[in-house]
Amino acid sequence: DIAYGGSCTAGKREDFDHYHAVLSWAVEHGLSVPPGVKLYLQYGTTAVRDYCVAQGYDQVFAKVGAQILQPSCGACANCGPGSSSDSGEVTVSAINRNFPGRSGPGQVWLASPPTVMASALAGELMSFSALQVRVRGAAVQGEFMHAGTPCFRLSSRT
C-alpha cells in the first residue's frame, strides 16, 4: 500500500542519489508507481531538498508518481504521510525501526533505499536487481511478467 523513502535515517543526499538512480531507470523503461501503491519521498533536510532540485531529481520523482514531502518528522514517528492508517496496510520503508505501532497500525518491512523504490514500482517486496531481471524478461516475452510468488503485496486491496 505504501512505500516510504526519507526521514533522518534515509533522507540524506546519498539516499536520494539511490532513489533517483532507480526511478530514472524506471522512467527509461516506462514504469511508474502502480494504482493502489503510494510512494512518498521525504527530504531529511532543506539542504537535501535544494540538492535534489538542483540535480533535477524532482522531475524524475514526479514522472513516476512519487509524492514529495518537505523535511520534518515523518512516517518513522507516525507523523503524516508515509505512515499506515489501517492495520491491513503494508508498508515498505527505509526508516530504521519497525516495532508495532511505530509507523502506524499496519505491517512495516524495512529495506534499503533501492529496494524501497523497486518495491514501489513492482507493487511487492523486490530488490532493484530482481526488478531489472523482471523487466528484461518482460521485454523478451512481450509483457510484464510476474516472477514467482511475492512475500507480500504492497496493495492489500487487489
CYANA upper distance limits for C-alpha pairs under 8 A (distance plus 0.5 A):
  1 ASP  CA     36 GLY  CA      6.62
  1 ASP  CA     37 VAL  CA      5.11
  1 ASP  CA     38 LYS  CA      6.67
  1 ASP  CA     89 GLU  CA      6.33
  1 ASP  CA     90 VAL  CA      5.90
  1 ASP  CA     91 THR  CA      6.60
  1 ASP  CA    123 GLY  CA      8.46
  1 ASP  CA    153 ARG  CA      8.31
  1 ASP  CA    154 LEU  CA      4.86
  1 ASP  CA    155 SER  CA      4.65
  1 ASP  CA    156 SER  CA      7.05
  2 ILE  CA     37 VAL  CA      6.12
  2 ILE  CA     38 LYS  CA      5.34
  2 ILE  CA     39 LEU  CA      6.51
  2 ILE  CA     40 TYR  CA      8.17
  2 ILE  CA     82 GLY  CA      6.98
  2 ILE  CA     83 SER  CA      8.38
  2 ILE  CA     84 SER  CA      7.97
  2 ILE  CA     89 GLU  CA      8.15
  2 ILE  CA     90 VAL  CA      6.91
  2 ILE  CA     91 THR  CA      5.12
  2 ILE  CA     92 VAL  CA      6.96
  2 ILE  CA    120 ALA  CA      8.04
  2 ILE  CA    154 LEU  CA      6.97
  2 ILE  CA    155 SER  CA      8.26
  3 ALA  CA     37 VAL  CA      7.85
  3 ALA  CA     38 LYS  CA      6.65
  3 ALA  CA     39 LEU  CA      5.24
  3 ALA  CA     40 TYR  CA      6.73
  3 ALA  CA     82 GLY  CA      7.60
  3 ALA  CA     91 THR  CA      6.14
  3 ALA  CA     92 VAL  CA      5.43
  3 ALA  CA     93 SER  CA      6.23
  3 ALA  CA    116 VAL  CA      6.65
  3 ALA  CA    117 MET  CA      7.83
  3 ALA  CA    119 SER  CA      7.90
  3 ALA  CA    120 ALA  CA      6.05
  3 ALA  CA    154 LEU  CA      8.42
  4 TYR  CA     39 LEU  CA      6.43
  4 TYR  CA     40 TYR  CA      5.35
  4 TYR  CA     41 LEU  CA      6.50
  4 TYR  CA     42 GLN  CA      8.34
  4 TYR  CA     75 ALA  CA      8.20
  4 TYR  CA     82 GLY  CA      6.06
  4 TYR  CA     91 THR  CA      7.93
  4 TYR  CA     92 VAL  CA      6.97
  4 TYR  CA     93 SER  CA      5.20
  4 TYR  CA     94 ALA  CA      6.94
  4 TYR  CA     95 ILE  CA      8.43
  4 TYR  CA    116 VAL  CA      7.49
  5 GLY  CA     10 ALA  CA      6.89
  5 GLY  CA     11 GLY  CA      7.52
  5 GLY  CA     19 TYR  CA      8.41
  5 GLY  CA     39 LEU  CA      8.46
  5 GLY  CA     40 TYR  CA      6.76
  5 GLY  CA     41 LEU  CA      5.33
  5 GLY  CA     42 GLN  CA      6.81
  5 GLY  CA     93 SER  CA      6.54
  5 GLY  CA     94 ALA  CA      5.80
  5 GLY  CA     95 ILE  CA      7.88
  5 GLY  CA    113 PRO  CA      6.93
  5 GLY  CA    116 VAL  CA      7.36
  5 GLY  CA    117 MET  CA      8.33
  6 GLY  CA     10 ALA  CA      5.10
  6 GLY  CA     11 GLY  CA      4.44
  6 GLY  CA     12 LYS  CA      8.15
  6 GLY  CA     15 ASP  CA      8.34
  6 GLY  CA     41 LEU  CA      6.04
  6 GLY  CA     42 GLN  CA      4.95
  6 GLY  CA     43 TYR  CA      6.20
  6 GLY  CA     44 GLY  CA      6.70
  6 GLY  CA     94 ALA  CA      7.18
  6 GLY  CA     95 ILE  CA      7.65
  7 SER  CA     11 GLY  CA      5.49
  7 SER  CA     42 GLN  CA      6.62
  7 SER  CA     43 TYR  CA      7.22
  7 SER  CA     44 GLY  CA      5.79
  7 SER  CA     71 PRO  CA      8.32
  7 SER  CA     72 SER  CA      8.27
  7 SER  CA     73 CYS  CA      7.50
  7 SER  CA     74 GLY  CA      6.71
  7 SER  CA     75 ALA  CA      7.94
  7 SER  CA     76 CYS  CA      7.41
  7 SER  CA     95 ILE  CA      7.06
  8 CYS  CA     12 LYS  CA      7.91
  8 CYS  CA     44 GLY  CA      5.67
  9 THR  CA     44 GLY  CA      8.38
  9 THR  CA     94 ALA  CA      7.94
  9 THR  CA     95 ILE  CA      6.45
  9 THR  CA     96 ASN  CA      6.92
 10 ALA  CA     15 ASP  CA      6.20
 10 ALA  CA     44 GLY  CA      7.89
 10 ALA  CA     94 ALA  CA      6.36
 10 ALA  CA     95 ILE  CA      6.93
 10 ALA  CA    113 PRO  CA      7.62
 11 GLY  CA     15 ASP  CA      6.43
 11 GLY  CA     16 PHE  CA      7.20
 11 GLY  CA     42 GLN  CA      7.01
 11 GLY  CA     43 TYR  CA      5.57
 11 GLY  CA     44 GLY  CA      4.62
 11 GLY  CA     45 THR  CA      7.98
 11 GLY  CA     48 VAL  CA      8.05
 12 LYS  CA     16 PHE  CA      6.87
 12 LYS  CA     43 TYR  CA      7.75
 12 LYS  CA     44 GLY  CA      6.33
 12 LYS  CA     45 THR  CA      8.20
 12 LYS  CA     48 VAL  CA      6.78
 13 ARG  CA     17 ASP  CA      6.63
 13 ARG  CA     48 VAL  CA      6.06
 13 ARG  CA     51 TYR  CA      7.81
 13 ARG  CA     52 CYS  CA      8.20
 14 GLU  CA     18 HIS  CA      6.97
 15 ASP  CA     19 TYR  CA      6.82
 15 ASP  CA    113 PRO  CA      6.78
 16 PHE  CA     20 HIS  CA      6.42
 16 PHE  CA     52 CYS  CA      7.86
 17 ASP  CA     21 ALA  CA      6.61
 18 HIS  CA     22 VAL  CA      6.88
 18 HIS  CA    113 PRO  CA      6.82
 18 HIS  CA    114 PRO  CA      6.41
 19 TYR  CA     23 LEU  CA      6.60
 19 TYR  CA    113 PRO  CA      6.67
 19 TYR  CA    114 PRO  CA      6.60
 19 TYR  CA    117 MET  CA      6.86
 20 HIS  CA     24 SER  CA      6.21
 20 HIS  CA     57 TYR  CA      6.64
 20 HIS  CA     60 VAL  CA      7.67
 20 HIS  CA     61 PHE  CA      7.83
 21 ALA  CA     25 TRP  CA      6.78
 22 VAL  CA     26 ALA  CA      6.77
 22 VAL  CA    114 PRO  CA      6.79
 22 VAL  CA    117 MET  CA      7.03
 22 VAL  CA    118 ALA  CA      7.51
 22 VAL  CA    128 PHE  CA      7.75
 23 LEU  CA     27 VAL  CA      6.73
 23 LEU  CA     60 VAL  CA      7.24
 23 LEU  CA     61 PHE  CA      7.35
 23 LEU  CA     64 VAL  CA      7.50
 23 LEU  CA    117 MET  CA      7.50
 24 SER  CA     28 GLU  CA      6.79
 24 SER  CA     60 VAL  CA      6.72
 25 TRP  CA     29 HIS  CA      6.85
 26 ALA  CA     30 GLY  CA      6.63
 26 ALA  CA     31 LEU  CA      5.35
 26 ALA  CA     32 SER  CA      7.23
 26 ALA  CA     64 VAL  CA      8.06
 26 ALA  CA    121 LEU  CA      8.37
 27 VAL  CA     31 LEU  CA      6.14
 27 VAL  CA     32 SER  CA      7.56
 27 VAL  CA     60 VAL  CA      7.84
 27 VAL  CA     63 LYS  CA      7.61
 27 VAL  CA     64 VAL  CA      7.20
 31 LEU  CA     64 VAL  CA      7.42
 31 LEU  CA    121 LEU  CA      7.40
 32 SER  CA     63 LYS  CA      7.85
 32 SER  CA     64 VAL  CA      4.69
 32 SER  CA     65 GLY  CA      6.81
 32 SER  CA    121 LEU  CA      6.44
 33 VAL  CA     37 VAL  CA      7.00
 33 VAL  CA     38 LYS  CA      7.78
 33 VAL  CA     39 LEU  CA      7.60
 33 VAL  CA     64 VAL  CA      6.29
 33 VAL  CA     65 GLY  CA      6.25
 33 VAL  CA     66 ALA  CA      7.88
 33 VAL  CA    120 ALA  CA      6.52
 33 VAL  CA    121 LEU  CA      5.33
 33 VAL  CA    122 ALA  CA      8.23
 33 VAL  CA    123 GLY  CA      8.29
 34 PRO  CA    120 ALA  CA      8.28
 34 PRO  CA    121 LEU  CA      7.01
 34 PRO  CA    122 ALA  CA      8.09
 34 PRO  CA    123 GLY  CA      7.26
 36 GLY  CA    155 SER  CA      6.00
 36 GLY  CA    157 ARG  CA      7.80
 36 GLY  CA    158 THR  CA      8.25
 37 VAL  CA    120 ALA  CA      7.23
 37 VAL  CA    123 GLY  CA      7.16
 37 VAL  CA    154 LEU  CA      7.00
 37 VAL  CA    155 SER  CA      6.42
 38 LYS  CA     66 ALA  CA      7.81
 38 LYS  CA     67 GLN  CA      8.19
 38 LYS  CA    120 ALA  CA      8.05
 39 LEU  CA     65 GLY  CA      7.72
 39 LEU  CA     66 ALA  CA      5.42
 39 LEU  CA     67 GLN  CA      6.57
 39 LEU  CA     82 GLY  CA      8.38
 39 LEU  CA    120 ALA  CA      6.81
 40 TYR  CA     66 ALA  CA      6.21
 40 TYR  CA     67 GLN  CA      5.35
 40 TYR  CA     68 ILE  CA      6.44
 40 TYR  CA     69 LEU  CA      7.39
 40 TYR  CA     81 PRO  CA      7.78
 40 TYR  CA     82 GLY  CA      6.51
 41 LEU  CA     66 ALA  CA      7.25
 41 LEU  CA     67 GLN  CA      6.75
 41 LEU  CA     68 ILE  CA      5.53
 41 LEU  CA     69 LEU  CA      6.44
 42 GLN  CA     68 ILE  CA      6.45
 42 GLN  CA     69 LEU  CA      4.98
 42 GLN  CA     70 GLN  CA      6.33
 42 GLN  CA     71 PRO  CA      6.66
 42 GLN  CA     74 GLY  CA      8.17
 43 TYR  CA     48 VAL  CA      6.54
 43 TYR  CA     49 ARG  CA      6.16
 43 TYR  CA     68 ILE  CA      8.50
 43 TYR  CA     69 LEU  CA      7.20
 43 TYR  CA     70 GLN  CA      6.37
 43 TYR  CA     71 PRO  CA      5.44
 44 GLY  CA     48 VAL  CA      6.93
 44 GLY  CA     49 ARG  CA      8.29
 44 GLY  CA     71 PRO  CA      5.78
 44 GLY  CA     72 SER  CA      7.78
 45 THR  CA     49 ARG  CA      6.96
 45 THR  CA     71 PRO  CA      5.69
 45 THR  CA     72 SER  CA      8.29
 46 THR  CA     50 ASP  CA      6.58
 46 THR  CA     70 GLN  CA      8.31
 46 THR  CA     71 PRO  CA      6.80
 47 ALA  CA     51 TYR  CA      6.61
 48 VAL  CA     52 CYS  CA      6.68
 49 ARG  CA     53 VAL  CA      6.72
 49 ARG  CA     70 GLN  CA      8.24
 49 ARG  CA     71 PRO  CA      8.39
 50 ASP  CA     54 ALA  CA      6.58
 51 TYR  CA     55 GLN  CA      6.66
 52 CYS  CA     56 GLY  CA      6.65
 52 CYS  CA     57 TYR  CA      5.62
 52 CYS  CA     58 ASP  CA      6.88
 53 VAL  CA     57 TYR  CA      6.46
 53 VAL  CA     58 ASP  CA      6.23
 56 GLY  CA     60 VAL  CA      7.82
 57 TYR  CA     61 PHE  CA      6.81
 58 ASP  CA     62 ALA  CA      6.68
 59 GLN  CA     63 LYS  CA      6.83
 60 VAL  CA     64 VAL  CA      7.15
 61 PHE  CA     65 GLY  CA      7.02
 61 PHE  CA     66 ALA  CA      5.79
 61 PHE  CA     67 GLN  CA      8.23
 61 PHE  CA     68 ILE  CA      8.41
 62 ALA  CA     66 ALA  CA      6.07
 62 ALA  CA     67 GLN  CA      7.76
 69 LEU  CA     81 PRO  CA      8.49
 73 CYS  CA     77 ALA  CA      7.18
 73 CYS  CA     79 CYS  CA      6.78
 74 GLY  CA     78 ASN  CA      6.88
 74 GLY  CA     79 CYS  CA      5.19
 74 GLY  CA     80 GLY  CA      6.30
 74 GLY  CA     81 PRO  CA      7.60
 74 GLY  CA     82 GLY  CA      7.69
 74 GLY  CA     83 SER  CA      8.33
 75 ALA  CA     79 CYS  CA      5.76
 75 ALA  CA     80 GLY  CA      6.69
 75 ALA  CA     81 PRO  CA      6.91
 75 ALA  CA     82 GLY  CA      5.41
 75 ALA  CA     83 SER  CA      5.16
 75 ALA  CA     95 ILE  CA      8.45
 75 ALA  CA    103 SER  CA      6.00
 76 CYS  CA     83 SER  CA      7.95
 76 CYS  CA     95 ILE  CA      6.33
 76 CYS  CA     96 ASN  CA      8.09
 76 CYS  CA     97 ARG  CA      7.76
 76 CYS  CA    102 ARG  CA      6.95
 76 CYS  CA    103 SER  CA      5.80
 77 ALA  CA    102 ARG  CA      6.62
 77 ALA  CA    103 SER  CA      6.47
 78 ASN  CA     83 SER  CA      5.90
 78 ASN  CA     84 SER  CA      8.47
 78 ASN  CA    101 GLY  CA      8.40
 78 ASN  CA    102 ARG  CA      6.63
 78 ASN  CA    103 SER  CA      4.86
 78 ASN  CA    104 GLY  CA      6.10
 79 CYS  CA     83 SER  CA      7.41
 79 CYS  CA    103 SER  CA      8.41
 82 GLY  CA    103 SER  CA      8.44
 83 SER  CA     91 THR  CA      8.34
 83 SER  CA    103 SER  CA      5.45
 83 SER  CA    104 GLY  CA      5.77
 84 SER  CA     89 GLU  CA      6.54
 84 SER  CA     90 VAL  CA      7.91
 84 SER  CA     91 THR  CA      7.57
 84 SER  CA    103 SER  CA      6.92
 84 SER  CA    104 GLY  CA      5.12
 84 SER  CA    105 PRO  CA      6.61
 84 SER  CA    106 GLY  CA      5.98
 85 SER  CA     89 GLU  CA      7.85
 85 SER  CA    104 GLY  CA      6.29
 85 SER  CA    105 PRO  CA      6.78
 85 SER  CA    106 GLY  CA      7.56
 86 ASP  CA    104 GLY  CA      7.94
 86 ASP  CA    105 PRO  CA      6.27
 86 ASP  CA    106 GLY  CA      6.25
 87 SER  CA    104 GLY  CA      8.32
 87 SER  CA    105 PRO  CA      5.14
 87 SER  CA    106 GLY  CA      4.52
 87 SER  CA    107 GLN  CA      7.67
 88 GLY  CA    105 PRO  CA      8.50
 88 GLY  CA    106 GLY  CA      6.10
 88 GLY  CA    107 GLN  CA      7.98
 88 GLY  CA    156 SER  CA      7.49
 89 GLU  CA    105 PRO  CA      8.42
 89 GLU  CA    106 GLY  CA      5.30
 89 GLU  CA    107 GLN  CA      6.93
 89 GLU  CA    154 LEU  CA      8.30
 89 GLU  CA    155 SER  CA      7.95
 89 GLU  CA    156 SER  CA      6.99
 90 VAL  CA    106 GLY  CA      6.20
 90 VAL  CA    107 GLN  CA      5.35
 90 VAL  CA    108 VAL  CA      6.58
 90 VAL  CA    109 TRP  CA      8.32
 90 VAL  CA    153 ARG  CA      8.15
 90 VAL  CA    154 LEU  CA      6.06
 90 VAL  CA    155 SER  CA      7.61
 90 VAL  CA    156 SER  CA      7.68
 91 THR  CA    106 GLY  CA      7.74
 91 THR  CA    107 GLN  CA      6.59
 91 THR  CA    108 VAL  CA      5.24
 91 THR  CA    109 TRP  CA      6.63
 91 THR  CA    154 LEU  CA      7.12
 92 VAL  CA    108 VAL  CA      6.30
 92 VAL  CA    109 TRP  CA      5.21
 92 VAL  CA    110 LEU  CA      6.34
 92 VAL  CA    111 ALA  CA      7.17
 92 VAL  CA    116 VAL  CA      6.49
 92 VAL  CA    119 SER  CA      7.94
 92 VAL  CA    125 LEU  CA      7.89
 92 VAL  CA    154 LEU  CA      8.12
 93 SER  CA    108 VAL  CA      7.37
 93 SER  CA    109 TRP  CA      6.67
 93 SER  CA    110 LEU  CA      5.55
 93 SER  CA    111 ALA  CA      6.42
 93 SER  CA    112 SER  CA      8.42
 93 SER  CA    116 VAL  CA      6.56
 94 ALA  CA    110 LEU  CA      6.19
 94 ALA  CA    111 ALA  CA      5.81
 94 ALA  CA    112 SER  CA      6.16
 94 ALA  CA    113 PRO  CA      6.30
 94 ALA  CA    116 VAL  CA      7.15
 95 ILE  CA    110 LEU  CA      7.13
 96 ASN  CA    110 LEU  CA      7.63
 97 ARG  CA    102 ARG  CA      7.77
 97 ARG  CA    110 LEU  CA      8.01
 98 ASN  CA    102 ARG  CA      6.60
 98 ASN  CA    103 SER  CA      7.63
 98 ASN  CA    108 VAL  CA      6.20
 98 ASN  CA    109 TRP  CA      7.46
 98 ASN  CA    110 LEU  CA      7.41
100 PRO  CA    104 GLY  CA      8.31
100 PRO  CA    105 PRO  CA      7.45
100 PRO  CA    107 GLN  CA      8.28
101 GLY  CA    105 PRO  CA      5.55
101 GLY  CA    106 GLY  CA      8.04
103 SER  CA    108 VAL  CA      7.86
111 ALA  CA    115 THR  CA      6.33
111 ALA  CA    116 VAL  CA      6.42
112 SER  CA    116 VAL  CA      6.67
113 PRO  CA    117 MET  CA      6.89
114 PRO  CA    118 ALA  CA      6.66
114 PRO  CA    127 SER  CA      7.59
114 PRO  CA    128 PHE  CA      6.44
115 THR  CA    119 SER  CA      6.38
115 THR  CA    125 LEU  CA      8.10
115 THR  CA    126 MET  CA      6.69
115 THR  CA    127 SER  CA      5.11
115 THR  CA    128 PHE  CA      6.09
116 VAL  CA    120 ALA  CA      6.68
116 VAL  CA    125 LEU  CA      8.36
116 VAL  CA    127 SER  CA      8.43
117 MET  CA    121 LEU  CA      6.88
117 MET  CA    128 PHE  CA      8.14
118 ALA  CA    122 ALA  CA      6.59
118 ALA  CA    125 LEU  CA      8.34
118 ALA  CA    126 MET  CA      6.53
118 ALA  CA    127 SER  CA      6.44
118 ALA  CA    128 PHE  CA      5.50
118 ALA  CA    131 LEU  CA      6.85
119 SER  CA    123 GLY  CA      6.11
119 SER  CA    124 GLU  CA      5.67
119 SER  CA    125 LEU  CA      5.30
119 SER  CA    126 MET  CA      5.45
119 SER  CA    127 SER  CA      7.40
119 SER  CA    128 PHE  CA      8.36
119 SER  CA    154 LEU  CA      8.33
120 ALA  CA    124 GLU  CA      7.56
120 ALA  CA    154 LEU  CA      8.10
122 ALA  CA    126 MET  CA      7.55
122 ALA  CA    131 LEU  CA      7.58
123 GLY  CA    153 ARG  CA      6.44
123 GLY  CA    154 LEU  CA      5.64
123 GLY  CA    155 SER  CA      7.20
124 GLU  CA    150 PRO  CA      6.82
124 GLU  CA    151 CYS  CA      8.00
124 GLU  CA    152 PHE  CA      6.45
124 GLU  CA    153 ARG  CA      4.84
124 GLU  CA    154 LEU  CA      5.61
124 GLU  CA    155 SER  CA      8.43
125 LEU  CA    150 PRO  CA      7.24
125 LEU  CA    151 CYS  CA      7.08
125 LEU  CA    152 PHE  CA      7.02
125 LEU  CA    153 ARG  CA      7.40
125 LEU  CA    154 LEU  CA      7.82
126 MET  CA    130 ALA  CA      6.76
126 MET  CA    131 LEU  CA      7.08
127 SER  CA    131 LEU  CA      6.82
128 PHE  CA    132 GLN  CA      6.70
129 SER  CA    133 VAL  CA      6.80
130 ALA  CA    134 ARG  CA      6.66
131 LEU  CA    135 VAL  CA      6.65
132 GLN  CA    136 ARG  CA      6.56
133 VAL  CA    137 GLY  CA      6.52
134 ARG  CA    138 ALA  CA      6.55
134 ARG  CA    144 PHE  CA      7.78
134 ARG  CA    145 MET  CA      6.79
134 ARG  CA    146 HIS  CA      7.87
134 ARG  CA    147 ALA  CA      7.01
135 VAL  CA    139 ALA  CA      6.67
135 VAL  CA    144 PHE  CA      6.96
135 VAL  CA    145 MET  CA      7.98
136 ARG  CA    140 VAL  CA      6.96
137 GLY  CA    141 GLN  CA      6.53
137 GLY  CA    144 PHE  CA      8.34
137 GLY  CA    145 MET  CA      7.53
138 ALA  CA    142 GLY  CA      5.90
138 ALA  CA    143 GLU  CA      5.21
138 ALA  CA    144 PHE  CA      5.11
138 ALA  CA    145 MET  CA      5.85
139 ALA  CA    143 GLU  CA      7.02
139 ALA  CA    144 PHE  CA      8.05
141 GLN  CA    145 MET  CA      8.33
